[in-house]
Amino acid sequence: MRPRDVREVHRAATPLELLFDLCFVVAVAAVSDRLHHAISEDHVGHGVIAYLIVFFGIWWAWMNFTWFASAYDCDDIVYRLTTFVQIAGGLILAAGVPRAFDEKDFTIIVIGYAVMRVGLVTQWLRVAAGDPAGRRTAQRFAVGVTSCMVGWAALVALPGSWFLPGFLVLAAAELSVPIWAERAHETPWHPRHIAERYGLFTLIVLGETVLAASMAVKTGLDAGAGARTLLAVAGCGLVIVFGMWWLYFDQHAERFLRSNREGFRWGYGHYLIFSSAAAVGAGIAVVVDRDTHIGHASATTVAAAVAVPVAVFLVCVWLLHVRPQRPAPVASAAFPVTAAVVLATIATPWALPLAAALVVGLVACWVLVGAGASEGAT
């Protein structure tokens, strides 16, 4: 298995990568739906923690495959089969989401994760055998990933009270593996390809948000709730999603993805972009539950279910996409300011429409002030 050329022109996502993403959206949909029900039933603490833990596994497995494929996608029979193994692991992981939320049992999640890691380790061993320059890096990846997987298997065998601190330790170990491995020899990932792959997964997550909101509205209509109120919720949700899309995709990340240091910061930061985007859909569904008198969460919790993920998304887009392009100071400052005001809407009875209006205002500010200045800076 030989590395790809980082100067390769017209590098685009492959049909196999797109299939990988579409299968992983099953897991995203499952964890978003469970977050929605946990918040709606006023089990906020448990729901948020379980959501962040499971989403970490989804995001980390997706990210490991994406960066590997950017450097070593040879598209032969073995590569395709090992990728299918990783997809199967993702579907097993998705099947374990309900038990993780309802019973705090992460066994199936870890089994699915282990299956994905078997496929990934196999691919790294192929690199070690076929790429002399990248052999040490590939060996480090294989050893690091395998060691972490042994840790996860041991963790689910321990008492439940050990799981959260154990997760934090093992998550930190997982994040450290690429940093350690890349010190031996940097993998030849392709900046434009990486930016496209992250953009495609962002599209999928935003699409899942729209689907979650539409299904929640359908449930409300079937329950006989007022159509006008639900249409207003759906409209505000769509406006927020449209604004999130605009703000994310009006940037060109490949312009500043030029080193591993930038790549790690940008790639790791997308954990919060992906998870917050998916959580917006869950939050809109919680609002529908309130309006249809299905949910049991307080008004403040319902408002926070939308405002918090929207604010996190805006701050992360600002840090990862906007600031590196040095836009006009007014446009740059508008992102954290808008995020702060969105959080302040939690104290009002109109958090959802106010959040939608604020996102629209931020888009307008970016179009009028920021976009042109950012283009000029590049």
C-alpha positions in Angstrom: 0.0 0.0 0.0 1.7 3.2 -1.2 0.9 6.8 -0.2 -1.1 9.2 -2.3 0.4 12.3 -3.8 -0.3 15.4 -1.7 -0.1 17.5 -4.9 -2.7 15.4 -6.7 -5.2 17.7 -8.6 -8.9 17.3 -8.6 -8.8 15.0 -5.6 -12.3 14.2 -4.5 -14.2 11.9 -2.2 -14.7 8.4 -3.6 -18.0 6.5 -3.8 -16.7 4.2 -1.0 -16.0 7.2 1.2 -19.5 8.5 0.5 -21.0 5.1 1.4 -19.0 5.1 4.6 -20.5 8.5 5.6 -24.0 7.5 4.7 -23.8 4.4 6.9 -22.3 6.4 9.8 -25.3 8.7 9.7 -27.3 5.9 11.1 -25.3 6.1 14.3 -25.6 9.9 14.3 -29.4 9.6 13.9 -29.6 7.1 16.7 -27.6 9.1 19.2 -29.4 12.4 18.3 -32.8 10.7 18.8 -31.8 9.4 22.2 -30.5 12.8 23.3 -33.8 14.3 22.3 -35.8 11.8 24.4 -33.4 12.1 27.4 -33.8 15.9 27.5 -37.5 15.8 26.9 -37.9 13.4 29.8 -35.8 15.8 31.9 -32.8 13.4 32.2 -30.5 16.1 31.0 -27.3 15.3 32.9 -27.3 11.6 31.9 -28.5 12.3 28.4 -25.8 14.9 27.6 -23.0 12.8 29.1 -24.1 9.6 27.2 -24.5 11.7 24.0 -20.9 13.1 24.2 -19.4 9.7 25.0 -21.2 7.9 22.2 -20.6 10.7 19.7 -16.9 10.6 20.5 -16.8 7.0 19.4 -18.7 7.8 16.1 -16.6 10.9 15.3 -13.3 9.3 16.2 -13.8 6.2 14.1 -15.0 8.3 11.2 -12.0 10.7 11.5 -9.4 7.9 11.7 -10.8 6.4 8.5 -11.0 9.8 6.8 -7.4 10.8 7.4 -6.1 7.4 6.6 -8.0 7.4 3.3 -6.7 10.8 2.4 -3.1 9.4 2.6 -3.4 5.8 1.6 -6.5 5.1 -0.4 -5.4 2.4 -2.9 -8.9 1.2 -3.6 -7.9 -2.4 -4.1 -10.0 -5.5 -3.0 -8.4 -5.7 0.5 -8.9 -2.0 1.1 -12.5 -2.2 0.2 -13.1 -5.2 2.4 -11.4 -3.6 5.4 -13.5 -0.5 4.9 -16.7 -2.7 4.8 -15.6 -4.1 8.1 -15.4 -0.6 9.6 -18.8 0.2 8.2 -20.2 -3.0 9.8 -18.7 -1.9 13.1 -20.4 1.5 12.8 -23.8 -0.2 12.4 -23.1 -2.4 15.4 -22.3 0.7 17.4 -25.5 2.3 16.3 -27.5 -0.7 17.4 -26.0 -0.3 20.9 -27.0 3.3 21.3 -30.4 2.7 23.0 -28.9 0.4 25.6 -26.1 2.9 26.3 -28.7 5.6 27.0 -31.4 3.5 28.7 -29.3 1.1 30.8 -25.9 2.8 30.8 -24.6 -0.4 29.2 -21.9 0.4 26.6 -20.9 -3.2 25.8 -22.4 -3.2 22.3 -21.0 0.2 21.6 -17.5 -1.1 22.5 -18.0 -4.2 20.4 -18.9 -2.2 17.4 -16.0 0.1 18.0 -13.7 -2.9 18.3 -14.9 -4.2 14.9 -14.1 -0.8 13.3 -10.6 -0.8 14.9 -9.8 -4.3 13.5 -10.4 -2.9 10.0 -8.3 0.2 10.7 -5.4 -1.8 12.3 -5.3 -4.1 9.3 -5.0 -1.1 7.0 -2.1 0.3 9.0 -0.3 -3.0 9.0 -0.6 -3.0 5.2 1.0 0.4 5.1 3.8 -0.8 7.4 4.5 -3.6 4.9 4.2 -1.5 1.7 5.5 2.0 2.5 9.1 2.0 3.9 9.1 5.8 4.6 5.9 5.5 6.6 6.6 2.2 8.3 7.4 3.5 11.8 4.3 5.8 11.7 2.1 2.9 10.6 3.5 0.6 13.3 2.9 3.2 15.9 -0.7 3.7 14.7 -1.3 -0.1 14.8 0.2 -0.4 18.3 -1.6 2.7 19.7 -5.0 1.8 18.3 -4.7 -1.8 19.5 -3.6 -0.8 23.0 -6.5 1.6 23.3 -8.9 -1.1 22.2 -7.7 -3.4 24.9 -8.3 -0.6 27.3 -11.9 -0.2 26.1 -12.5 -3.9 26.4 -11.2 -3.9 30.0 -13.3 -0.8 30.9 -16.7 -2.4 30.1 -15.7 -5.3 32.3 -15.2 -3.0 35.3 -18.0 -1.7 37.6 -20.2 1.0 36.1 -18.8 3.7 38.4 -15.5 3.4 36.7 -16.8 4.1 33.2 -16.8 7.9 33.1 -13.3 8.4 34.5 -12.0 5.5 32.4 -13.6 7.0 29.3 -11.8 10.3 29.9 -8.4 8.6 30.3 -8.9 6.4 27.2 -10.3 9.2 25.1 -7.2 11.2 25.9 -5.1 8.2 24.9 -6.9 7.9 21.6 -6.4 11.5 20.8 -2.7 11.2 21.6 -2.1 8.2 19.2 -2.0 10.3 16.0 0.2 13.0 17.6 2.7 10.3 18.8 2.6 8.3 15.5 3.0 11.3 13.2 6.3 12.3 15.0 8.0 9.4 13.3 6.9 10.5 9.8 4.0 12.7 8.7 1.3 11.0 6.6 0.7 12.6 3.2 -2.9 13.7 3.7 -4.4 16.0 1.0 -5.7 19.4 2.3 -8.4 19.8 -0.3 -9.6 16.2 0.1 -9.7 16.6 3.9 -11.7 19.8 3.7 -14.2 18.2 1.3 -14.6 15.1 3.5 -15.3 17.2 6.6 -17.7 19.4 4.6 -19.6 16.3 3.3 -20.0 14.9 6.9 -21.2 18.3 8.0 -23.8 18.2 5.3 -24.9 14.8 6.5 -25.2 16.0 10.1 -27.1 19.1 9.1 -29.4 16.9 7.0 -30.0 14.6 10.0 -30.9 17.8 11.9 -33.6 18.6 9.3 -34.8 15.0 9.4 -35.1 15.0 13.2 -37.0 18.3 13.2 -39.4 17.1 10.5 -40.1 13.8 12.2 -40.8 15.7 15.5 -43.3 17.9 13.7 -44.9 14.9 12.1 -45.3 13.3 15.5 -46.9 16.5 16.8 -49.3 16.7 14.0 -50.3 13.0 14.5 -50.9 13.8 18.1 -53.3 16.6 17.1 -51.2 19.6 18.1 -51.7 23.0 16.5 -50.3 23.1 13.0 -49.6 26.8 13.1 -47.3 26.4 16.2 -45.5 23.4 14.8 -45.0 25.1 11.4 -43.4 28.1 13.3 -41.1 25.7 15.1 -40.2 24.0 11.8 -39.6 27.3 10.1 -37.3 28.6 12.8 -35.4 25.3 12.8 -34.9 25.4 9.0 -33.7 29.0 9.3 -31.1 28.0 11.9 -29.9 25.1 9.8 -29.7 27.2 6.7 -27.7 29.8 8.6 -25.3 27.1 10.0 -24.8 25.8 6.5 -24.0 29.3 5.1 -21.6 30.2 7.9 -19.7 26.9 7.6 -19.5 26.6 3.9 -18.7 30.2 3.1 -15.2 29.4 4.4 -12.4 27.6 2.5 -10.5 25.5 5.0 -8.0 24.0 2.5 -6.3 27.5 2.4 -4.9 27.2 5.8 -4.6 23.4 6.2 -0.9 23.3 5.5 0.7 21.4 8.4 0.0 18.7 10.9 -0.3 21.3 13.6 -3.1 23.1 11.8 -4.6 19.8 10.8 -4.8 18.4 14.3 -6.4 21.6 15.7 -8.9 21.8 12.9 -9.7 18.1 12.7 -10.1 17.6 16.5 -12.1 20.8 16.8 -14.7 19.3 14.5 -15.9 17.0 17.3 -17.8 20.0 18.7 -18.9 21.2 15.3 -20.4 17.8 14.4 -21.9 17.1 17.8 -23.4 20.5 18.2 -24.9 20.4 14.7 -26.5 17.1 15.4 -27.7 18.3 18.9 -29.6 21.2 17.2 -32.0 18.7 15.7 -32.5 17.0 19.1 -33.2 20.5 20.6 -35.8 21.3 18.0 -37.5 18.0 18.7 -37.5 18.9 22.4 -39.3 22.2 21.5 -41.9 20.2 19.6 -42.4 17.9 22.6 -43.0 21.0 24.8 -45.6 22.5 22.4 -47.4 19.2 22.1 -47.3 18.6 25.9 -45.4 15.3 25.5 -42.2 16.3 27.2 -41.5 16.9 30.9 -38.5 19.3 30.7 -38.7 22.8 32.1 -39.0 25.9 29.9 -35.4 26.8 30.7 -34.2 23.3 29.7 -36.2 23.4 26.5 -34.7 26.8 25.6 -31.2 25.6 26.4 -31.6 22.5 24.2 -31.5 24.7 21.1 -29.5 27.7 22.3 -26.5 25.8 23.7 -25.7 23.7 20.6 -26.2 26.7 18.3 -23.9 28.8 20.4 -21.2 26.1 20.5 -21.5 25.7 16.7 -21.0 29.4 16.1 -18.0 29.6 18.5 -16.3 26.6 16.9 -16.8 27.8 13.3 -15.4 31.1 14.4 -12.3 29.5 16.0 -11.6 26.9 13.3 -12.8 28.6 10.1 -13.2 32.3 10.5 -10.2 33.5 12.6 -7.5 31.7 10.5 -8.7 33.7 7.4 -8.3 37.1 9.2 -11.6 38.7 8.2 -12.6 42.2 9.1 -12.6 42.7 12.9 -16.3 43.5 13.1 -17.2 40.4 11.2 -14.9 38.2 13.3 -16.2 39.6 16.6 -19.8 39.1 15.5 -19.5 35.3 15.9 -18.7 35.1 19.6 -21.0 38.1 20.4 -23.9 36.4 18.6 -23.1 33.1 20.4 -23.3 34.9 23.7 -26.6 36.6 22.9 -28.0 33.2 21.7 -27.2 31.8 25.1 -28.9 34.8 26.7 -32.1 33.9 24.9 -32.5 31.0 27.3 -33.9 33.5 29.9 -36.7 34.4 27.5 -39.9 32.6 26.3 -38.8 33.0 22.7 -35.5 31.3 22.6 -36.1 29.5 19.3 -37.3 32.4 17.1 -34.7 34.7 18.7 -31.9 32.2 17.9 -33.1 32.0 14.3 -33.2 35.8 14.0 -29.7 36.1 15.5 -28.3 33.5 13.1 -29.8 35.4 10.2 -28.3 38.6 11.5 -24.9 36.9 11.7 -25.1 35.6 8.1 -26.0 39.1 7.0 -23.1 40.6 8.8 -20.7 38.1 7.3 -22.0 38.6 3.8 -21.8 42.4 4.1 -18.6 42.8 6.0 -16.7 39.6 6.5 -16.7 37.6 3.3 -15.2 40.2 1.1 -12.4 41.0 3.6 -11.6 37.3 4.0 -11.4 36.8 0.2 -9.1 39.8 0.0 -6.8 38.4 2.8 -6.2 35.2 0.8 
